[in-house]
Amino acid sequence: RQGGQDGAPGVVRLSSGKPFKAAGRQPIPAGDSLIVETPGGGGYGDPRQRAPERVAEDVRRGLVTPAAARRDHGVMVDDPAAPQ
């Protein structure tokens, strides 16, 4: 919306990497795990217009990785306290 990026798609998968159908009743093999990754939003507005200090705060809070700050926001965050 308003220049935001595409959101991430949802994914349902097995931790073993075995194929998992998109629908229908399916048993989960013993020792395996079902992983459900819910869709993510793409945000509001052009990410390159976000204030650099706010992007740095997002990185410190673990909401954005330093790599995503660089790639999506054009902001280099060099903070040893930032999560990698």
Residue, then its C-alpha position, 0 to 999 in steps of 0.5 A: r500500500q502506498g509504495g509498500q513492498d510485497g508481503a511474504p507468502g504463507v507456507v506449511r511444510l514438514s521439518s524433514g523436507k518431505p513433501f506436504k500437500a496443500a490441502g486434505r487430511q495428512p498424517i505427520p510422521a512420528g519424529d517429524s514436525l509441522i511448520v506453519e509460517t504465516p503470511g507477512g505484510g509488505g508494509y506501508g509506504d516506500p521503505r526508502q523513505r523511512a527515517p534512518e534512525r527509525v530503521a536503526e531502532d527497528v534493527r536494534r529491536g530485532l524487527v529488521t535484520p541489518a541486511a534487510a535495512r541495507r537492501d530494503h531501506g538503503v540504511m547501513v546499520d553498524d551496531p554491535a548490539a543489533p541482532q544479526 
